[in-house]
């Protein structure tokens, strides 16, 4: 092979590597934002990211996993991103961020038949509160001095709530009722109190620092354009 051909071959390899390398996006079952239906991962955040990666020319594969595992993969593997992740101070420097994609306000729920009343978060200290492993909303509630009981997956909290093993459930104002309805509990829970700043409920794609700045920039530009042209709102409306 001549020197000229060697350079040309190396250039072609570089171009192909840049266009065919796939990132892995890990996520959890967190309806209506990310969930497994009709044999594929769908949901508000998933649909927004599928469109954003298409616009940015980024190839991805999506894996649905328990949340702690999904989060840890993005922390430790250079070509992995995780969604829908809340952008907390503790997580800020661990990832490169794309978004926000959507939001889900932190909310304490009880059974619709419950007589519990909460005027503020401090009132929740005398009750058993359910959350799940690795969840930022549960972390937020714990930081307010409230003891939280954790499970592996969030839907495990619903039978605990029904049986009285927990009194309150921390979830999102959108995702909580959606999950309950999917588990046959539509109308059987009620929101008692929303907590935190609205920014505390914003959710992002969190990427390992090994993901290139160029890809992060392209994805953020695509998300911004989708907000402006109405695509994000249209994709969100599918799940209302």
MOVENMO-V623641 format. One line per field, one symbol per residue. phi: phi as a letter, one per 40 degrees, with the letter a starting at -180 (. if undefined). A space follows every 10 residues. Layout:
phi->???
//
This chain:
phi->.ccccccccc cccccccccb cbcbbcabca cccaabafga cbhdcccccc ccccccgbcb bbbcbdddcd cccccbbcbb bbacbccccc cdccbbbbhc caaaccacbb ccccccbbca cdccccbcbb abdgcccccc ccccgbcbcb bcbccccccc cccgcbcbbc accccdcccc cccgbcgcba cbacbgcdcc bcbbcbbddc cccccdcccc cccccccccg ccccccccbc
//
